Amino acid sequence: MKEKINWQKELLESGKFNVKFSKNFLGHGVTNFMQGIYLGYMYSRWRKIRGLDKYDPVENRKNSQ
């Protein structure tokens, strides 16, 4: 069984995103669409820091015509 990881708490503790702007999103959540996109960016960066992106499937980049 996989353990549930709180990535937001882990980022706050790591200091990788120590900007006040980022801490506000991680602590209080987002209020609009663009903040949600930035939160998604922080999540994908956290995955790269942890090395979790290595096992993602590679999408097909060929033209499918």
Biotite code that builds the C-alpha atoms (Angstrom):
import biotite.structure as struc

atoms = struc.array([
    struc.Atom([0.000, 0.000, 0.000], chain_id="A", res_id=1, res_name="MET", atom_name="CA", element="C"),
    struc.Atom([1.289, 3.422, -0.904], chain_id="A", res_id=2, res_name="LYS", atom_name="CA", element="C"),
    struc.Atom([1.625, 5.968, 1.831], chain_id="A", res_id=3, res_name="GLU", atom_name="CA", element="C"),
    struc.Atom([-0.017, 9.327, 1.334], chain_id="A", res_id=4, res_name="LYS", atom_name="CA", element="C"),
    struc.Atom([2.558, 12.106, 1.032], chain_id="A", res_id=5, res_name="ILE", atom_name="CA", element="C"),
    struc.Atom([1.656, 15.687, 1.850], chain_id="A", res_id=6, res_name="ASN", atom_name="CA", element="C"),
    struc.Atom([3.734, 17.358, -0.841], chain_id="A", res_id=7, res_name="TRP", atom_name="CA", element="C"),
    struc.Atom([2.687, 20.854, 0.168], chain_id="A", res_id=8, res_name="GLN", atom_name="CA", element="C"),
    struc.Atom([3.886, 20.395, 3.746], chain_id="A", res_id=9, res_name="LYS", atom_name="CA", element="C"),
    struc.Atom([7.082, 18.800, 2.489], chain_id="A", res_id=10, res_name="GLU", atom_name="CA", element="C"),
    struc.Atom([7.804, 21.779, 0.211], chain_id="A", res_id=11, res_name="LEU", atom_name="CA", element="C"),
    struc.Atom([7.196, 24.245, 3.035], chain_id="A", res_id=12, res_name="LEU", atom_name="CA", element="C"),
    struc.Atom([9.626, 22.385, 5.286], chain_id="A", res_id=13, res_name="GLU", atom_name="CA", element="C"),
    struc.Atom([12.288, 21.956, 2.605], chain_id="A", res_id=14, res_name="SER", atom_name="CA", element="C"),
    struc.Atom([12.728, 25.650, 1.874], chain_id="A", res_id=15, res_name="GLY", atom_name="CA", element="C"),
    struc.Atom([12.807, 25.092, -1.899], chain_id="A", res_id=16, res_name="LYS", atom_name="CA", element="C"),
    struc.Atom([9.953, 27.542, -2.280], chain_id="A", res_id=17, res_name="PHE", atom_name="CA", element="C"),
    struc.Atom([10.675, 29.986, 0.481], chain_id="A", res_id=18, res_name="ASN", atom_name="CA", element="C"),
    struc.Atom([9.142, 32.999, -1.238], chain_id="A", res_id=19, res_name="VAL", atom_name="CA", element="C"),
    struc.Atom([6.270, 34.539, 0.691], chain_id="A", res_id=20, res_name="LYS", atom_name="CA", element="C"),
    struc.Atom([4.127, 34.316, -2.460], chain_id="A", res_id=21, res_name="PHE", atom_name="CA", element="C"),
    struc.Atom([4.610, 30.531, -2.677], chain_id="A", res_id=22, res_name="SER", atom_name="CA", element="C"),
    struc.Atom([4.207, 29.952, 1.053], chain_id="A", res_id=23, res_name="LYS", atom_name="CA", element="C"),
    struc.Atom([0.800, 31.621, 0.929], chain_id="A", res_id=24, res_name="ASN", atom_name="CA", element="C"),
    struc.Atom([-0.434, 29.187, -1.759], chain_id="A", res_id=25, res_name="PHE", atom_name="CA", element="C"),
    struc.Atom([0.932, 26.150, 0.035], chain_id="A", res_id=26, res_name="LEU", atom_name="CA", element="C"),
    struc.Atom([-0.497, 27.187, 3.374], chain_id="A", res_id=27, res_name="GLY", atom_name="CA", element="C"),
    struc.Atom([-3.851, 28.709, 2.457], chain_id="A", res_id=28, res_name="HIS", atom_name="CA", element="C"),
    struc.Atom([-4.708, 27.388, -1.006], chain_id="A", res_id=29, res_name="GLY", atom_name="CA", element="C"),
    struc.Atom([-5.438, 29.210, -4.220], chain_id="A", res_id=30, res_name="VAL", atom_name="CA", element="C"),
    struc.Atom([-8.266, 31.604, -5.021], chain_id="A", res_id=31, res_name="THR", atom_name="CA", element="C"),
    struc.Atom([-8.159, 31.945, -8.800], chain_id="A", res_id=32, res_name="ASN", atom_name="CA", element="C"),
    struc.Atom([-7.192, 30.120, -11.973], chain_id="A", res_id=33, res_name="PHE", atom_name="CA", element="C"),
    struc.Atom([-3.683, 31.519, -12.440], chain_id="A", res_id=34, res_name="MET", atom_name="CA", element="C"),
    struc.Atom([-2.750, 30.730, -8.859], chain_id="A", res_id=35, res_name="GLN", atom_name="CA", element="C"),
    struc.Atom([-3.912, 27.159, -9.517], chain_id="A", res_id=36, res_name="GLY", atom_name="CA", element="C"),
    struc.Atom([-1.612, 26.951, -12.538], chain_id="A", res_id=37, res_name="ILE", atom_name="CA", element="C"),
    struc.Atom([1.300, 28.168, -10.416], chain_id="A", res_id=38, res_name="TYR", atom_name="CA", element="C"),
    struc.Atom([0.447, 25.591, -7.744], chain_id="A", res_id=39, res_name="LEU", atom_name="CA", element="C"),
    struc.Atom([0.535, 22.911, -10.457], chain_id="A", res_id=40, res_name="GLY", atom_name="CA", element="C"),
    struc.Atom([3.959, 24.166, -11.505], chain_id="A", res_id=41, res_name="TYR", atom_name="CA", element="C"),
    struc.Atom([5.177, 23.864, -7.917], chain_id="A", res_id=42, res_name="MET", atom_name="CA", element="C"),
    struc.Atom([3.792, 20.318, -7.733], chain_id="A", res_id=43, res_name="TYR", atom_name="CA", element="C"),
    struc.Atom([5.569, 19.266, -10.932], chain_id="A", res_id=44, res_name="SER", atom_name="CA", element="C"),
    struc.Atom([8.802, 20.816, -9.682], chain_id="A", res_id=45, res_name="ARG", atom_name="CA", element="C"),
    struc.Atom([8.430, 18.936, -6.384], chain_id="A", res_id=46, res_name="TRP", atom_name="CA", element="C"),
    struc.Atom([8.031, 15.692, -8.362], chain_id="A", res_id=47, res_name="ARG", atom_name="CA", element="C"),
    struc.Atom([11.265, 16.424, -10.223], chain_id="A", res_id=48, res_name="LYS", atom_name="CA", element="C"),
    struc.Atom([13.083, 17.203, -6.973], chain_id="A", res_id=49, res_name="ILE", atom_name="CA", element="C"),
    struc.Atom([11.925, 13.876, -5.494], chain_id="A", res_id=50, res_name="ARG", atom_name="CA", element="C"),
    struc.Atom([12.739, 12.010, -8.715], chain_id="A", res_id=51, res_name="GLY", atom_name="CA", element="C"),
    struc.Atom([9.156, 10.858, -9.239], chain_id="A", res_id=52, res_name="LEU", atom_name="CA", element="C"),
    struc.Atom([8.980, 12.122, -12.832], chain_id="A", res_id=53, res_name="ASP", atom_name="CA", element="C"),
    struc.Atom([11.388, 9.462, -14.102], chain_id="A", res_id=54, res_name="LYS", atom_name="CA", element="C"),
    struc.Atom([8.706, 6.792, -14.185], chain_id="A", res_id=55, res_name="TYR", atom_name="CA", element="C"),
    struc.Atom([6.047, 8.793, -16.010], chain_id="A", res_id=56, res_name="ASP", atom_name="CA", element="C"),
    struc.Atom([5.145, 7.438, -19.442], chain_id="A", res_id=57, res_name="PRO", atom_name="CA", element="C"),
    struc.Atom([6.610, 9.374, -22.356], chain_id="A", res_id=58, res_name="VAL", atom_name="CA", element="C"),
    struc.Atom([3.922, 10.777, -24.613], chain_id="A", res_id=59, res_name="GLU", atom_name="CA", element="C"),
    struc.Atom([3.971, 10.082, -28.323], chain_id="A", res_id=60, res_name="ASN", atom_name="CA", element="C"),
    struc.Atom([5.441, 13.118, -30.092], chain_id="A", res_id=61, res_name="ARG", atom_name="CA", element="C"),
    struc.Atom([4.868, 11.878, -33.644], chain_id="A", res_id=62, res_name="LYS", atom_name="CA", element="C"),
    struc.Atom([2.172, 13.393, -35.780], chain_id="A", res_id=63, res_name="ASN", atom_name="CA", element="C"),
    struc.Atom([-0.813, 11.083, -35.814], chain_id="A", res_id=64, res_name="SER", atom_name="CA", element="C"),
    struc.Atom([-2.373, 11.639, -39.191], chain_id="A", res_id=65, res_name="GLN", atom_name="CA", element="C"),
])
